[in-house]
Amino acid sequence: MSLKPADLTSDTTGLTEEQLKSLDSIFEETYKAKYPIVGYTAARLLNKDGSPNEDFKPEDQPHFQIKDEF
């Protein structure tokens, strides 16, 4: 639960299987269970050059089920 800039990353490279399962559990049981998805971060919506990512489809995102959101 660090807010240090070095710790604020979406890169999960190097995490153990147990750590990844823990993150998934927290997301599913804590956040997704309580709060609907209302948007996505720019990292998903935009390409590295800032242009729109035409290939982005919410229904293809991990943990996203359209039926869960309506």
CHARMM-style PDB file with segment names, atoms N, HN, CA, C and O in Angstrom:
ATOM      1  N   MET     1       0.823  -1.187   0.000  1.00  0.00      PROA
ATOM      2  CA  MET     1       0.000   0.000   0.000  1.00  0.00      PROA
ATOM      3  C   MET     1       0.871   1.257   0.000  1.00  0.00      PROA
ATOM      4  O   MET     1       0.522   2.272   0.602  1.00  0.00      PROA
ATOM      5  N   SER     2       1.987   1.169  -0.672  1.00  0.00      PROA
ATOM      6  HN  SER     2       2.271   0.345  -1.161  1.00  0.00      PROA
ATOM      7  CA  SER     2       2.918   2.284  -0.742  1.00  0.00      PROA
ATOM      8  C   SER     2       2.463   3.307  -1.782  1.00  0.00      PROA
ATOM      9  O   SER     2       1.903   2.948  -2.817  1.00  0.00      PROA
ATOM     10  N   LEU     3       2.709   4.574  -1.496  1.00  0.00      PROA
ATOM     11  HN  LEU     3       3.164   4.866  -0.655  1.00  0.00      PROA
ATOM     12  CA  LEU     3       2.459   5.637  -2.462  1.00  0.00      PROA
ATOM     13  C   LEU     3       3.764   6.248  -2.973  1.00  0.00      PROA
ATOM     14  O   LEU     3       3.758   7.324  -3.571  1.00  0.00      PROA
ATOM     15  N   LYS     4       4.863   5.570  -2.740  1.00  0.00      PROA
ATOM     16  HN  LYS     4       4.868   4.696  -2.255  1.00  0.00      PROA
ATOM     17  CA  LYS     4       6.152   6.040  -3.247  1.00  0.00      PROA
ATOM     18  C   LYS     4       6.130   5.949  -4.770  1.00  0.00      PROA
ATOM     19  O   LYS     4       5.669   4.945  -5.314  1.00  0.00      PROA
ATOM     20  N   PRO     5       6.618   6.978  -5.472  1.00  0.00      PROA
ATOM     21  CA  PRO     5       6.601   6.944  -6.943  1.00  0.00      PROA
ATOM     22  C   PRO     5       7.214   5.682  -7.536  1.00  0.00      PROA
ATOM     23  O   PRO     5       6.731   5.180  -8.551  1.00  0.00      PROA
ATOM     24  N   ALA     6       8.260   5.168  -6.923  1.00  0.00      PROA
ATOM     25  HN  ALA     6       8.653   5.576  -6.099  1.00  0.00      PROA
ATOM     26  CA  ALA     6       8.912   3.952  -7.450  1.00  0.00      PROA
ATOM     27  C   ALA     6       7.995   2.739  -7.350  1.00  0.00      PROA
ATOM     28  O   ALA     6       8.154   1.777  -8.101  1.00  0.00      PROA
ATOM     29  N   ASP     7       7.036   2.779  -6.425  1.00  0.00      PROA
ATOM     30  HN  ASP     7       6.907   3.560  -5.815  1.00  0.00      PROA
ATOM     31  CA  ASP     7       6.136   1.644  -6.223  1.00  0.00      PROA
ATOM     32  C   ASP     7       4.845   1.754  -7.036  1.00  0.00      PROA
ATOM     33  O   ASP     7       4.086   0.788  -7.117  1.00  0.00      PROA
ATOM     34  N   LEU     8       4.592   2.901  -7.629  1.00  0.00      PROA
ATOM     35  HN  LEU     8       5.208   3.686  -7.563  1.00  0.00      PROA
ATOM     36  CA  LEU     8       3.358   3.124  -8.394  1.00  0.00      PROA
ATOM     37  C   LEU     8       3.572   2.709  -9.842  1.00  0.00      PROA
ATOM     38  O   LEU     8       3.953   3.525 -10.681  1.00  0.00      PROA
ATOM     39  N   THR     9       3.328   1.454 -10.124  1.00  0.00      PROA
ATOM     40  HN  THR     9       3.019   0.791  -9.442  1.00  0.00      PROA
ATOM     41  CA  THR     9       3.529   0.919 -11.463  1.00  0.00      PROA
ATOM     42  C   THR     9       2.487  -0.148 -11.762  1.00  0.00      PROA
ATOM     43  O   THR     9       1.989  -0.819 -10.859  1.00  0.00      PROA
ATOM     44  N   SER    10       2.168  -0.293 -13.028  1.00  0.00      PROA
ATOM     45  HN  SER    10       2.573   0.253 -13.762  1.00  0.00      PROA
ATOM     46  CA  SER    10       1.241  -1.351 -13.422  1.00  0.00      PROA
ATOM     47  C   SER    10       1.993  -2.602 -13.871  1.00  0.00      PROA
ATOM     48  O   SER    10       1.381  -3.593 -14.269  1.00  0.00      PROA
ATOM     49  N   ASP    11       3.322  -2.549 -13.804  1.00  0.00      PROA
ATOM     50  HN  ASP    11       3.820  -1.744 -13.481  1.00  0.00      PROA
ATOM     51  CA  ASP    11       4.147  -3.674 -14.219  1.00  0.00      PROA
ATOM     52  C   ASP    11       4.155  -4.745 -13.146  1.00  0.00      PROA
ATOM     53  O   ASP    11       4.622  -4.505 -12.032  1.00  0.00      PROA
ATOM     54  N   THR    12       3.649  -5.908 -13.464  1.00  0.00      PROA
ATOM     55  HN  THR    12       3.270  -6.102 -14.368  1.00  0.00      PROA
ATOM     56  CA  THR    12       3.609  -7.010 -12.495  1.00  0.00      PROA
ATOM     57  C   THR    12       4.729  -8.023 -12.728  1.00  0.00      PROA
ATOM     58  O   THR    12       4.733  -9.099 -12.130  1.00  0.00      PROA
ATOM     59  N   THR    13       5.673  -7.675 -13.595  1.00  0.00      PROA
ATOM     60  HN  THR    13       5.669  -6.801 -14.080  1.00  0.00      PROA
ATOM     61  CA  THR    13       6.807  -8.548 -13.856  1.00  0.00      PROA
ATOM     62  C   THR    13       7.570  -8.788 -12.556  1.00  0.00      PROA
ATOM     63  O   THR    13       7.882  -7.849 -11.823  1.00  0.00      PROA
ATOM     64  N   GLY    14       7.857 -10.028 -12.288  1.00  0.00      PROA
ATOM     65  HN  GLY    14       7.604 -10.790 -12.883  1.00  0.00      PROA
ATOM     66  CA  GLY    14       8.630 -10.372 -11.104  1.00  0.00      PROA
ATOM     67  C   GLY    14       7.791 -10.749  -9.895  1.00  0.00      PROA
ATOM     68  O   GLY    14       8.329 -11.224  -8.895  1.00  0.00      PROA
ATOM     69  N   LEU    15       6.471 -10.544  -9.971  1.00  0.00      PROA
ATOM     70  HN  LEU    15       6.034 -10.158 -10.784  1.00  0.00      PROA
ATOM     71  CA  LEU    15       5.630 -10.956  -8.849  1.00  0.00      PROA
ATOM     72  C   LEU    15       5.443 -12.472  -8.877  1.00  0.00      PROA
ATOM     73  O   LEU    15       5.391 -13.087  -9.942  1.00  0.00      PROA
ATOM     74  N   THR    16       5.346 -13.050  -7.707  1.00  0.00      PROA
ATOM     75  HN  THR    16       5.388 -12.550  -6.841  1.00  0.00      PROA
ATOM     76  CA  THR    16       5.143 -14.488  -7.619  1.00  0.00      PROA
ATOM     77  C   THR    16       3.688 -14.818  -7.949  1.00  0.00      PROA
ATOM     78  O   THR    16       2.834 -13.933  -7.990  1.00  0.00      PROA
ATOM     79  N   GLU    17       3.421 -16.089  -8.181  1.00  0.00      PROA
ATOM     80  HN  GLU    17       4.115 -16.808  -8.148  1.00  0.00      PROA
ATOM     81  CA  GLU    17       2.057 -16.534  -8.446  1.00  0.00      PROA
ATOM     82  C   GLU    17       1.146 -16.194  -7.268  1.00  0.00      PROA
ATOM     83  O   GLU    17      -0.004 -15.799  -7.459  1.00  0.00      PROA
ATOM     84  N   GLU    18       1.656 -16.348  -6.071  1.00  0.00      PROA
ATOM     85  HN  GLU    18       2.590 -16.669  -5.916  1.00  0.00      PROA
ATOM     86  CA  GLU    18       0.872 -16.027  -4.865  1.00  0.00      PROA
ATOM     87  C   GLU    18       0.534 -14.533  -4.801  1.00  0.00      PROA
ATOM     88  O   GLU    18      -0.585 -14.163  -4.444  1.00  0.00      PROA
ATOM     89  N   GLN    19       1.490 -13.685  -5.144  1.00  0.00      PROA
ATOM     90  HN  GLN    19       2.399 -13.985  -5.434  1.00  0.00      PROA
ATOM     91  CA  GLN    19       1.248 -12.243  -5.140  1.00  0.00      PROA
ATOM     92  C   GLN    19       0.221 -11.856  -6.203  1.00  0.00      PROA
ATOM     93  O   GLN    19      -0.639 -11.012  -5.953  1.00  0.00      PROA
ATOM     94  N   LEU    20       0.304 -12.464  -7.383  1.00  0.00      PROA
ATOM     95  HN  LEU    20       1.002 -13.150  -7.586  1.00  0.00      PROA
ATOM     96  CA  LEU    20      -0.662 -12.180  -8.434  1.00  0.00      PROA
ATOM     97  C   LEU    20      -2.066 -12.627  -8.035  1.00  0.00      PROA
ATOM     98  O   LEU    20      -3.043 -11.930  -8.309  1.00  0.00      PROA
ATOM     99  N   LYS    21      -2.167 -13.782  -7.393  1.00  0.00      PROA
ATOM    100  HN  LYS    21      -1.373 -14.349  -7.171  1.00  0.00      PROA
ATOM    101  CA  LYS    21      -3.464 -14.263  -6.919  1.00  0.00      PROA
ATOM    102  C   LYS    21      -4.029 -13.330  -5.857  1.00  0.00      PROA
ATOM    103  O   LYS    21      -5.236 -13.092  -5.814  1.00  0.00      PROA
ATOM    104  N   SER    22      -3.167 -12.808  -5.007  1.00  0.00      PROA
ATOM    105  HN  SER    22      -2.187 -13.001  -5.042  1.00  0.00      PROA
ATOM    106  CA  SER    22      -3.600 -11.876  -3.971  1.00  0.00      PROA
ATOM    107  C   SER    22      -4.153 -10.595  -4.591  1.00  0.00      PROA
ATOM    108  O   SER    22      -5.201 -10.102  -4.174  1.00  0.00      PROA
ATOM    109  N   LEU    23      -3.449 -10.056  -5.588  1.00  0.00      PROA
ATOM    110  HN  LEU    23      -2.597 -10.457  -5.927  1.00  0.00      PROA
ATOM    111  CA  LEU    23      -3.935  -8.854  -6.280  1.00  0.00      PROA
ATOM    112  C   LEU    23      -5.276  -9.113  -6.948  1.00  0.00      PROA
ATOM    113  O   LEU    23      -6.183  -8.284  -6.876  1.00  0.00      PROA
ATOM    114  N   ASP    24      -5.399 -10.257  -7.592  1.00  0.00      PROA
ATOM    115  HN  ASP    24      -4.662 -10.931  -7.650  1.00  0.00      PROA
ATOM    116  CA  ASP    24      -6.643 -10.615  -8.260  1.00  0.00      PROA
ATOM    117  C   ASP    24      -7.779 -10.734  -7.243  1.00  0.00      PROA
ATOM    118  O   ASP    24      -8.892 -10.268  -7.491  1.00  0.00      PROA
ATOM    119  N   SER    25      -7.503 -11.342  -6.129  1.00  0.00      PROA
ATOM    120  HN  SER    25      -6.599 -11.720  -5.928  1.00  0.00      PROA
ATOM    121  CA  SER    25      -8.509 -11.512  -5.077  1.00  0.00      PROA
ATOM    122  C   SER    25      -8.961 -10.161  -4.525  1.00  0.00      PROA
ATOM    123  O   SER    25     -10.156  -9.926  -4.345  1.00  0.00      PROA
ATOM    124  N   ILE    26      -8.012  -9.288  -4.261  1.00  0.00      PROA
ATOM    125  HN  ILE    26      -7.041  -9.479  -4.407  1.00  0.00      PROA
ATOM    126  CA  ILE    26      -8.354  -7.955  -3.756  1.00  0.00      PROA
ATOM    127  C   ILE    26      -9.211  -7.216  -4.768  1.00  0.00      PROA
ATOM    128  O   ILE    26     -10.204  -6.590  -4.397  1.00  0.00      PROA
ATOM    129  N   PHE    27      -8.844  -7.278  -6.031  1.00  0.00      PROA
ATOM    130  HN  PHE    27      -8.037  -7.786  -6.332  1.00  0.00      PROA
ATOM    131  CA  PHE    27      -9.610  -6.594  -7.068  1.00  0.00      PROA
ATOM    132  C   PHE    27     -11.026  -7.146  -7.154  1.00  0.00      PROA
ATOM    133  O   PHE    27     -11.993  -6.384  -7.137  1.00  0.00      PROA
ATOM    134  N   GLU    28     -11.151  -8.455  -7.244  1.00  0.00      PROA
ATOM    135  HN  GLU    28     -10.365  -9.073  -7.258  1.00  0.00      PROA
ATOM    136  CA  GLU    28     -12.457  -9.094  -7.412  1.00  0.00      PROA
ATOM    137  C   GLU    28     -13.348  -8.941  -6.186  1.00  0.00      PROA
ATOM    138  O   GLU    28     -14.513  -8.560  -6.304  1.00  0.00      PROA
ATOM    139  N   GLU    29     -12.804  -9.237  -5.010  1.00  0.00      PROA
ATOM    140  HN  GLU    29     -11.858  -9.547  -4.913  1.00  0.00      PROA
ATOM    141  CA  GLU    29     -13.614  -9.306  -3.799  1.00  0.00      PROA
ATOM    142  C   GLU    29     -13.807  -7.961  -3.110  1.00  0.00      PROA
ATOM    143  O   GLU    29     -14.783  -7.773  -2.385  1.00  0.00      PROA
ATOM    144  N   THR    30     -12.898  -7.037  -3.324  1.00  0.00      PROA
ATOM    145  HN  THR    30     -12.104  -7.189  -3.913  1.00  0.00      PROA
ATOM    146  CA  THR    30     -13.005  -5.748  -2.651  1.00  0.00      PROA
ATOM    147  C   THR    30     -13.523  -4.667  -3.578  1.00  0.00      PROA
ATOM    148  O   THR    30     -14.539  -4.034  -3.288  1.00  0.00      PROA
ATOM    149  N   TYR    31     -12.839  -4.450  -4.684  1.00  0.00      PROA
ATOM    150  HN  TYR    31     -12.014  -4.964  -4.920  1.00  0.00      PROA
ATOM    151  CA  TYR    31     -13.181  -3.318  -5.536  1.00  0.00      PROA
ATOM    152  C   TYR    31     -14.294  -3.619  -6.529  1.00  0.00      PROA
ATOM    153  O   TYR    31     -15.280  -2.886  -6.592  1.00  0.00      PROA
ATOM    154  N   LYS    32     -14.150  -4.673  -7.293  1.00  0.00      PROA
ATOM    155  HN  LYS    32     -13.348  -5.268  -7.241  1.00  0.00      PROA
ATOM    156  CA  LYS    32     -15.154  -4.959  -8.313  1.00  0.00      PROA
ATOM    157  C   LYS    32     -16.508  -5.300  -7.696  1.00  0.00      PROA
ATOM    158  O   LYS    32     -17.550  -4.982  -8.270  1.00  0.00      PROA
ATOM    159  N   ALA    33     -16.497  -5.941  -6.538  1.00  0.00      PROA
ATOM    160  HN  ALA    33     -15.651  -6.199  -6.071  1.00  0.00      PROA
ATOM    161  CA  ALA    33     -17.749  -6.298  -5.871  1.00  0.00      PROA
ATOM    162  C   ALA    33     -18.503  -5.056  -5.394  1.00  0.00      PROA
ATOM    163  O   ALA    33     -19.731  -5.078  -5.311  1.00  0.00      PROA
ATOM    164  N   LYS    34     -17.794  -3.989  -5.083  1.00  0.00      PROA
ATOM    165  HN  LYS    34     -16.797  -3.972  -5.151  1.00  0.00      PROA
ATOM    166  CA  LYS    34     -18.421  -2.786  -4.540  1.00  0.00      PROA
ATOM    167  C   LYS    34     -18.651  -1.688  -5.569  1.00  0.00      PROA
ATOM    168  O   LYS    34     -19.620  -0.937  -5.465  1.00  0.00      PROA
ATOM    169  N   TYR    35     -17.780  -1.588  -6.554  1.00  0.00      PROA
ATOM    170  HN  TYR    35     -16.992  -2.199  -6.639  1.00  0.00      PROA
ATOM    171  CA  TYR    35     -17.802  -0.435  -7.449  1.00  0.00      PROA
ATOM    172  C   TYR    35     -17.867  -0.864  -8.909  1.00  0.00      PROA
ATOM    173  O   TYR    35     -17.079  -1.713  -9.327  1.00  0.00      PROA
ATOM    174  N   PRO    36     -18.788  -0.300  -9.702  1.00  0.00      PROA
ATOM    175  CA  PRO    36     -18.830  -0.627 -11.132  1.00  0.00      PROA
ATOM    176  C   PRO    36     -17.668   0.039 -11.871  1.00  0.00      PROA
ATOM    177  O   PRO    36     -17.164   1.081 -11.451  1.00  0.00      PROA
ATOM    178  N   ILE    37     -17.257  -0.573 -12.964  1.00  0.00      PROA
ATOM    179  HN  ILE    37     -17.666  -1.420 -13.305  1.00  0.00      PROA
ATOM    180  CA  ILE    37     -16.230   0.032 -13.807  1.00  0.00      PROA
ATOM    181  C   ILE    37     -16.874   1.200 -14.542  1.00  0.00      PROA
ATOM    182  O   ILE    37     -17.882   1.026 -15.228  1.00  0.00      PROA
ATOM    183  N   VAL    38     -16.297   2.387 -14.402  1.00  0.00      PROA
ATOM    184  HN  VAL    38     -15.479   2.528 -13.845  1.00  0.00      PROA
ATOM    185  CA  VAL    38     -16.857   3.570 -15.061  1.00  0.00      PROA
ATOM    186  C   VAL    38     -15.900   4.174 -16.080  1.00  0.00      PROA
ATOM    187  O   VAL    38     -16.269   5.103 -16.799  1.00  0.00      PROA
ATOM    188  N   GLY    39     -14.686   3.661 -16.150  1.00  0.00      PROA
ATOM    189  HN  GLY    39     -14.387   2.907 -15.566  1.00  0.00      PROA
ATOM    190  CA  GLY    39     -13.725   4.188 -17.104  1.00  0.00      PROA
ATOM    191  C   GLY    39     -12.436   3.404 -17.047  1.00  0.00      PROA
ATOM    192  O   GLY    39     -12.290   2.472 -16.256  1.00  0.00      PROA
ATOM    193  N   TYR    40     -11.508   3.790 -17.889  1.00  0.00      PROA
ATOM    194  HN  TYR    40     -11.626   4.547 -18.532  1.00  0.00      PROA
ATOM    195  CA  TYR    40     -10.212   3.125 -17.966  1.00  0.00      PROA
ATOM    196  C   TYR    40      -9.111   4.168 -17.951  1.00  0.00      PROA
ATOM    197  O   TYR    40      -9.331   5.325 -18.310  1.00  0.00      PROA
ATOM    198  N   THR    41      -7.938   3.755 -17.536  1.00  0.00      PROA
ATOM    199  HN  THR    41      -7.759   2.815 -17.244  1.00  0.00      PROA
ATOM    200  CA  THR    41      -6.802   4.665 -17.503  1.00  0.00      PROA
ATOM    201  C   THR    41      -6.307   4.934 -18.923  1.00  0.00      PROA
ATOM    202  O   THR    41      -6.548   4.153 -19.844  1.00  0.00      PROA
ATOM    203  N   ALA    42      -5.622   6.039 -19.070  1.00  0.00      PROA
ATOM    204  HN  ALA    42      -5.427   6.673 -18.322  1.00  0.00      PROA
ATOM    205  CA  ALA    42      -5.082   6.410 -20.373  1.00  0.00      PROA
ATOM    206  C   ALA    42      -4.151   5.347 -20.919  1.00  0.00      PROA
ATOM    207  O   ALA    42      -4.030   5.199 -22.135  1.00  0.00      PROA
ATOM    208  N   ALA    43      -3.484   4.596 -20.033  1.00  0.00      PROA
ATOM    209  HN  ALA    43      -3.582   4.717 -19.045  1.00  0.00      PROA
ATOM    210  CA  ALA    43      -2.563   3.548 -20.475  1.00  0.00      PROA
ATOM    211  C   ALA    43      -3.286   2.505 -21.317  1.00  0.00      PROA
ATOM    212  O   ALA    43      -2.671   1.882 -22.182  1.00  0.00      PROA
ATOM    213  N   ARG    44      -4.572   2.303 -21.081  1.00  0.00      PROA
ATOM    214  HN  ARG    44      -5.071   2.809 -20.378  1.00  0.00      PROA
ATOM    215  CA  ARG    44      -5.337   1.336 -21.869  1.00  0.00      PROA
ATOM    216  C   ARG    44      -5.973   1.981 -23.092  1.00  0.00      PROA
ATOM    217  O   ARG    44      -6.110   1.338 -24.133  1.00  0.00      PROA
ATOM    218  N   LEU    45      -6.355   3.227 -22.975  1.00  0.00      PROA
ATOM    219  HN  LEU    45      -6.243   3.750 -22.129  1.00  0.00      PROA
ATOM    220  CA  LEU    45      -7.095   3.894 -24.043  1.00  0.00      PROA
ATOM    221  C   LEU    45      -6.213   4.518 -25.115  1.00  0.00      PROA
ATOM    222  O   LEU    45      -6.645   4.696 -26.254  1.00  0.00      PROA
ATOM    223  N   LEU    46      -4.992   4.847 -24.755  1.00  0.00      PROA
ATOM    224  HN  LEU    46      -4.641   4.702 -23.830  1.00  0.00      PROA
ATOM    225  CA  LEU    46      -4.114   5.571 -25.670  1.00  0.00      PROA
ATOM    226  C   LEU    46      -2.870   4.762 -26.012  1.00  0.00      PROA
ATOM    227  O   LEU    46      -2.403   3.942 -25.223  1.00  0.00      PROA
ATOM    228  N   ASN    47      -2.347   5.013 -27.208  1.00  0.00      PROA
ATOM    229  HN  ASN    47      -2.726   5.679 -27.850  1.00  0.00      PROA
ATOM    230  CA  ASN    47      -1.061   4.456 -27.604  1.00  0.00      PROA
ATOM    231  C   ASN    47       0.038   5.281 -26.936  1.00  0.00      PROA
ATOM    232  O   ASN    47      -0.238   6.340 -26.373  1.00  0.00      PROA
ATOM    233  N   LYS    48       1.279   4.802 -26.995  1.00  0.00      PROA
ATOM    234  HN  LYS    48       1.503   3.942 -27.452  1.00  0.00      PROA
ATOM    235  CA  LYS    48       2.394   5.507 -26.359  1.00  0.00      PROA
ATOM    236  C   LYS    48       2.584   6.917 -26.903  1.00  0.00      PROA
ATOM    237  O   LYS    48       3.079   7.792 -26.192  1.00  0.00      PROA
ATOM    238  N   ASP    49       2.196   7.146 -28.160  1.00  0.00      PROA
ATOM    239  HN  ASP    49       1.794   6.435 -28.737  1.00  0.00      PROA
ATOM    240  CA  ASP    49       2.342   8.490 -28.735  1.00  0.00      PROA
ATOM    241  C   ASP    49       1.160   9.402 -28.404  1.00  0.00      PROA
ATOM    242  O   ASP    49       1.123  10.547 -28.853  1.00  0.00      PROA
ATOM    243  N   GLY    50       0.192   8.906 -27.622  1.00  0.00      PROA
ATOM    244  HN  GLY    50       0.222   7.975 -27.257  1.00  0.00      PROA
ATOM    245  CA  GLY    50      -0.953   9.710 -27.213  1.00  0.00      PROA
ATOM    246  C   GLY    50      -2.156   9.605 -28.124  1.00  0.00      PROA
ATOM    247  O   GLY    50      -3.215  10.155 -27.819  1.00  0.00      PROA
ATOM    248  N   SER    51      -2.012   8.909 -29.236  1.00  0.00      PROA
ATOM    249  HN  SER    51      -1.152   8.462 -29.484  1.00  0.00      PROA
ATOM    250  CA  SER    51      -3.140   8.742 -30.161  1.00  0.00      PROA
ATOM    251  C   SER    51      -4.106   7.687 -29.616  1.00  0.00      PROA
ATOM    252  O   SER    51      -3.693   6.806 -28.861  1.00  0.00      PROA
ATOM    253  N   PRO    52      -5.382   7.766 -29.988  1.00  0.00      PROA
ATOM    254  CA  PRO    52      -6.350   6.782 -29.491  1.00  0.00      PROA
ATOM    255  C   PRO    52      -5.988   5.363 -29.919  1.00  0.00      PROA
ATOM    256  O   PRO    52      -5.554   5.141 -31.050  1.00  0.00      PROA
ATOM    257  N   ASN    53      -6.165   4.421 -29.028  1.00  0.00      PROA
ATOM    258  HN  ASN    53      -6.517   4.601 -28.110  1.00  0.00      PROA
ATOM    259  CA  ASN    53      -5.922   3.022 -29.319  1.00  0.00      PROA
ATOM    260  C   ASN    53      -7.185   2.456 -29.965  1.00  0.00      PROA
ATOM    261  O   ASN    53      -8.145   2.126 -29.268  1.00  0.00      PROA
ATOM    262  N   GLU    54      -7.187   2.345 -31.269  1.00  0.00      PROA
ATOM    263  HN  GLU    54      -6.407   2.613 -31.835  1.00  0.00      PROA
ATOM    264  CA  GLU    54      -8.362   1.880 -32.011  1.00  0.00      PROA
ATOM    265  C   GLU    54      -8.697   0.424 -31.705  1.00  0.00      PROA
ATOM    266  O   GLU    54      -9.826  -0.016 -31.926  1.00  0.00      PROA
ATOM    267  N   ASP    55      -7.716  -0.327 -31.195  1.00  0.00      PROA
ATOM    268  HN  ASP    55      -6.799   0.031 -31.016  1.00  0.00      PROA
ATOM    269  CA  ASP    55      -7.934  -1.738 -30.888  1.00  0.00      PROA
ATOM    270  C   ASP    55      -8.505  -1.965 -29.487  1.00  0.00      PROA
ATOM    271  O   ASP    55      -8.838  -3.096 -29.132  1.00  0.00      PROA
ATOM    272  N   PHE    56      -8.619  -0.897 -28.687  1.00  0.00      PROA
ATOM    273  HN  PHE    56      -8.348   0.021 -28.975  1.00  0.00      PROA
ATOM    274  CA  PHE    56      -9.119  -1.053 -27.319  1.00  0.00      PROA
ATOM    275  C   PHE    56     -10.601  -1.404 -27.350  1.00  0.00      PROA
ATOM    276  O   PHE    56     -11.408  -0.702 -27.960  1.00  0.00      PROA
ATOM    277  N   LYS    57     -10.940  -2.489 -26.690  1.00  0.00      PROA
ATOM    278  HN  LYS    57     -10.284  -3.059 -26.195  1.00  0.00      PROA
ATOM    279  CA  LYS    57     -12.329  -2.921 -26.559  1.00  0.00      PROA
ATOM    280  C   LYS    57     -12.558  -3.278 -25.092  1.00  0.00      PROA
ATOM    281  O   LYS    57     -11.930  -4.205 -24.580  1.00  0.00      PROA
ATOM    282  N   PRO    58     -13.450  -2.554 -24.406  1.00  0.00      PROA
ATOM    283  CA  PRO    58     -13.677  -2.841 -22.982  1.00  0.00      PROA
ATOM    284  C   PRO    58     -14.007  -4.302 -22.725  1.00  0.00      PROA
ATOM    285  O   PRO    58     -13.565  -4.873 -21.728  1.00  0.00      PROA
ATOM    286  N   GLU    59     -14.783  -4.912 -23.618  1.00  0.00      PROA
ATOM    287  HN  GLU    59     -15.142  -4.448 -24.428  1.00  0.00      PROA
ATOM    288  CA  GLU    59     -15.188  -6.295 -23.383  1.00  0.00      PROA
ATOM    289  C   GLU    59     -14.029  -7.281 -23.445  1.00  0.00      PROA
ATOM    290  O   GLU    59     -14.163  -8.416 -22.990  1.00  0.00      PROA
ATOM    291  N   ASP    60     -12.889  -6.865 -24.002  1.00  0.00      PROA
ATOM    292  HN  ASP    60     -12.780  -5.942 -24.372  1.00  0.00      PROA
ATOM    293  CA  ASP    60     -11.715  -7.729 -24.073  1.00  0.00      PROA
ATOM    294  C   ASP    60     -10.770  -7.544 -22.885  1.00  0.00      PROA
ATOM    295  O   ASP    60      -9.768  -8.252 -22.784  1.00  0.00      PROA
ATOM    296  N   GLN    61     -11.068  -6.614 -21.995  1.00  0.00      PROA
ATOM    297  HN  GLN    61     -11.882  -6.039 -22.077  1.00  0.00      PROA
ATOM    298  CA  GLN    61     -10.184  -6.324 -20.883  1.00  0.00      PROA
ATOM    299  C   GLN    61     -10.319  -7.387 -19.792  1.00  0.00      PROA
ATOM    300  O   GLN    61     -11.389  -7.965 -19.600  1.00  0.00      PROA
ATOM    301  N   PRO    62      -9.209  -7.635 -19.078  1.00  0.00      PROA
ATOM    302  CA  PRO    62      -9.270  -8.622 -17.994  1.00  0.00      PROA
ATOM    303  C   PRO    62     -10.318  -8.249 -16.960  1.00  0.00      PROA
ATOM    304  O   PRO    62     -10.485  -7.073 -16.637  1.00  0.00      PROA
ATOM    305  N   HSD    63     -11.007  -9.223 -16.452  1.00  0.00      PROA
ATOM    306  HN  HSD    63     -10.871 -10.178 -16.715  1.00  0.00      PROA
ATOM    307  CA  HSD    63     -11.983  -9.045 -15.382  1.00  0.00      PROA
ATOM    308  C   HSD    63     -13.200  -8.238 -15.808  1.00  0.00      PROA
ATOM    309  O   HSD    63     -13.958  -7.783 -14.951  1.00  0.00      PROA
ATOM    310  N   PHE    64     -13.405  -8.050 -17.080  1.00  0.00      PROA
ATOM    311  HN  PHE    64     -12.789  -8.419 -17.777  1.00  0.00      PROA
ATOM    312  CA  PHE    64     -14.541  -7.241 -17.536  1.00  0.00      PROA
ATOM    313  C   PHE    64     -15.598  -8.136 -18.135  1.00  0.00      PROA
ATOM    314  O   PHE    64     -15.326  -8.910 -19.052  1.00  0.00      PROA
ATOM    315  N   GLN    65     -16.790  -8.031 -17.620  1.00  0.00      PROA
ATOM    316  HN  GLN    65     -17.011  -7.403 -16.875  1.00  0.00      PROA
ATOM    317  CA  GLN    65     -17.931  -8.757 -18.164  1.00  0.00      PROA
ATOM    318  C   GLN    65     -19.045  -7.728 -18.336  1.00  0.00      PROA
ATOM    319  O   GLN    65     -19.501  -7.145 -17.352  1.00  0.00      PROA
ATOM    320  N   ILE    66     -19.483  -7.499 -19.553  1.00  0.00      PROA
ATOM    321  HN  ILE    66     -19.112  -7.972 -20.353  1.00  0.00      PROA
ATOM    322  CA  ILE    66     -20.514  -6.490 -19.783  1.00  0.00      PROA
ATOM    323  C   ILE    66     -21.714  -6.731 -18.892  1.00  0.00      PROA
ATOM    324  O   ILE    66     -22.263  -5.776 -18.343  1.00  0.00      PROA
ATOM    325  N   LYS    67     -22.136  -7.965 -18.729  1.00  0.00      PROA
ATOM    326  HN  LYS    67     -21.690  -8.740 -19.175  1.00  0.00      PROA
ATOM    327  CA  LYS    67     -23.320  -8.255 -17.903  1.00  0.00      PROA
ATOM    328  C   LYS    67     -23.119  -7.846 -16.453  1.00  0.00      PROA
ATOM    329  O   LYS    67     -24.095  -7.578 -15.751  1.00  0.00      PROA
ATOM    330  N   ASP    68     -21.856  -7.791 -15.981  1.00  0.00      PROA
ATOM    331  HN  ASP    68     -21.064  -8.008 -16.551  1.00  0.00      PROA
ATOM    332  CA  ASP    68     -21.581  -7.374 -14.604  1.00  0.00      PROA
ATOM    333  C   ASP    68     -21.789  -5.883 -14.402  1.00  0.00      PROA
ATOM    334  O   ASP    68     -22.017  -5.432 -13.279  1.00  0.00      PROA
ATOM    335  N   GLU    69     -21.714  -5.126 -15.466  1.00  0.00      PROA
ATOM    336  HN  GLU    69     -21.529  -5.492 -16.379  1.00  0.00      PROA
ATOM    337  CA  GLU    69     -21.714  -3.667 -15.329  1.00  0.00      PROA
ATOM    338  C   GLU    69     -23.093  -3.034 -15.517  1.00  0.00      PROA
ATOM    339  O   GLU    69     -23.260  -1.839 -15.272  1.00  0.00      PROA
ATOM    340  N   PHE    70     -24.074  -3.816 -15.947  1.00  0.00      PROA
ATOM    341  HN  PHE    70     -23.938  -4.786 -16.146  1.00  0.00      PROA
ATOM    342  CA  PHE    70     -25.408  -3.244 -16.179  1.00  0.00      PROA
ATOM    343  C   PHE    70     -26.431  -3.865 -15.272  1.00  0.00      PROA
ATOM    344  OT1 PHE    70     -27.607  -3.504 -15.329  1.00  0.00      PROA
TER     345      PHE     70
END
